[in-house]
């Protein structure tokens, strides 16, 4: 899997203690992006999924895993595998995407989007808009939505 980086323990990329995967590559190129180094599809490094899964399971303190980037929905096959693993181990999954939830549901341009959504508990959707920057919990601009796809957080 081509990734930009991993944070093994984060408290700012979703609720609780999280393992965060920053995927490499992004088609959105949002002005003022927090991670512009993730845009180029050829940068970053390869990391086998089995190594990622081993790191996740080694930490008994984790509440869940966060998919960020870059754009997670260009890595659907790999993230589906990680999402399934998380569900098997009672870990919740957050995902930050530049696509809107509606776009993910209604497009055939994003390969396996609906399948990946099955494993995501909380989706933070929408492109980052610099003029709408906010200091809201877990989102970067006010146009973004925090969507609870799985009611485990209620």
C-alpha positions as CSV (number, residue, x, y, z in Angstrom):
1,X,0.0,0.0,0.0
2,X,1.4,3.4,-0.9
3,X,1.3,5.7,2.1
4,X,2.6,9.1,3.2
5,X,3.0,8.2,6.8
6,X,1.5,6.6,9.9
7,X,0.9,7.9,13.4
8,X,0.7,4.9,15.8
9,X,-1.1,6.9,18.6
10,X,-3.1,10.0,17.9
11,X,-5.8,11.8,19.8
12,X,-6.5,14.5,17.2
13,X,-7.6,12.4,14.2
14,X,-10.9,11.2,15.5
15,X,-12.4,10.2,18.9
16,X,-10.2,8.3,21.3
17,X,-6.7,6.9,20.8
18,X,-6.2,6.2,17.1
19,X,-3.8,4.5,14.6
20,X,-3.7,6.9,11.6
21,X,-2.9,5.9,8.1
22,X,-2.1,8.8,5.7
23,X,-2.4,7.5,2.2
24,X,-0.4,8.8,-0.7
25,X,-2.1,10.5,-3.6
26,X,-4.9,13.0,-3.9
27,X,-6.9,14.4,-6.8
28,X,-8.4,17.3,-4.9
29,X,-5.4,19.7,-4.3
30,X,-7.4,21.9,-1.8
31,X,-5.9,25.4,-1.4
32,X,-4.3,25.5,2.1
33,X,-4.3,21.7,2.5
34,X,-2.7,20.5,5.8
35,X,-0.9,17.7,3.9
36,X,0.1,18.8,0.4
37,X,3.0,16.4,0.5
38,X,0.5,13.6,0.1
39,X,-0.8,14.8,-3.3
40,X,1.8,13.2,-5.6
41,X,0.8,9.6,-6.3
42,X,4.5,8.6,-6.8
43,X,5.9,9.9,-3.5
44,X,5.5,8.3,-0.1
45,X,6.5,4.6,0.4
46,X,5.1,1.1,0.1
47,X,4.1,-0.7,3.3
48,X,2.6,-4.1,3.2
49,X,-0.9,-4.4,4.7
50,X,0.1,-7.3,6.9
51,X,2.7,-5.0,8.6
52,X,0.0,-2.4,9.2
53,X,-2.4,-4.9,10.6
54,X,0.3,-6.3,12.9
55,X,1.1,-2.8,14.3
56,X,-2.6,-2.1,14.9
57,X,-3.2,-5.4,16.8
58,X,0.0,-4.9,18.9
59,X,-1.5,-1.9,20.6
60,X,-4.2,-2.9,23.1
61,X,-4.9,0.8,24.0
62,X,-6.3,1.7,20.5
63,X,-9.9,2.7,20.2
64,X,-9.7,2.7,16.4
65,X,-8.1,3.5,13.1
66,X,-8.3,6.6,11.0
67,X,-7.9,6.8,7.2
68,X,-6.6,10.1,6.1
69,X,-4.4,11.4,3.4
70,X,-4.1,12.2,0.6
71,X,-7.4,10.7,-0.5
72,X,-8.4,7.4,1.1
73,X,-11.0,6.6,-1.6
74,X,-8.2,6.1,-4.1
75,X,-7.0,3.1,-2.0
76,X,-10.4,1.4,-1.5
77,X,-9.2,-2.2,-2.0
78,X,-6.5,-1.9,0.7
79,X,-8.6,0.1,3.1
80,X,-11.5,-2.4,2.8
81,X,-9.1,-5.1,4.0
82,X,-8.0,-3.0,6.9
83,X,-11.6,-2.0,7.7
84,X,-12.7,-5.6,7.8
85,X,-9.8,-6.4,10.2
86,X,-10.9,-3.5,12.4
87,X,-14.4,-4.8,12.6
88,X,-13.2,-8.2,13.5
89,X,-11.2,-6.7,16.4
90,X,-13.8,-4.3,17.6
91,X,-12.0,-1.2,16.5
92,X,-13.9,1.8,15.0
93,X,-12.9,3.4,11.8
94,X,-12.9,7.1,11.0
95,X,-12.2,8.4,7.4
96,X,-11.4,11.9,6.1
97,X,-12.2,12.4,2.5
98,X,-12.4,15.3,0.0
99,X,-15.5,13.7,-1.5
100,X,-18.9,14.3,-0.1
101,X,-20.9,11.4,1.2
102,X,-23.4,12.0,-1.6
103,X,-20.7,11.9,-4.2
104,X,-19.4,8.6,-2.8
105,X,-22.9,7.1,-2.9
106,X,-23.8,8.4,-6.4
107,X,-20.6,7.9,-8.5
108,X,-19.2,5.0,-10.3
109,X,-15.9,6.9,-10.7
110,X,-14.7,6.0,-7.2
111,X,-14.0,2.3,-7.3
112,X,-15.6,0.3,-4.5
113,X,-16.7,3.4,-2.6
114,X,-19.9,1.9,-1.3
115,X,-18.1,-1.2,-0.1
116,X,-15.5,0.8,1.8
117,X,-18.3,2.9,3.4
118,X,-19.6,-0.3,5.0
119,X,-16.5,-0.4,7.3
120,X,-16.4,3.3,8.2
121,X,-18.1,4.3,11.4
122,X,-17.5,8.1,11.1
123,X,-16.9,9.9,7.8
124,X,-15.6,13.5,7.7
125,X,-16.5,14.5,4.2
126,X,-15.9,17.4,1.8
127,X,-13.0,19.3,0.5
128,X,-11.1,21.6,2.7
129,X,-12.0,25.2,2.0
130,X,-9.4,27.6,3.3
131,X,-11.9,30.6,3.5
132,X,-14.1,28.4,5.7
133,X,-11.3,27.3,8.1
134,X,-12.7,26.5,11.5
135,X,-11.4,25.1,14.8
136,X,-14.3,22.6,15.1
137,X,-13.6,19.2,16.6
138,X,-12.3,16.9,14.0
139,X,-12.9,19.0,10.9
140,X,-10.9,21.7,9.1
141,X,-13.5,23.9,7.4
142,X,-17.1,24.6,8.2
143,X,-18.4,23.1,4.9
144,X,-17.2,19.6,6.0
145,X,-19.6,17.2,7.7
146,X,-19.0,14.6,10.4
147,X,-21.3,11.8,9.5
148,X,-21.9,8.9,11.9
149,X,-22.4,6.0,9.6
150,X,-22.5,3.5,12.4
151,X,-24.4,4.4,15.5
152,X,-21.8,2.9,17.9
153,X,-20.9,6.4,19.1
154,X,-24.5,7.4,20.3
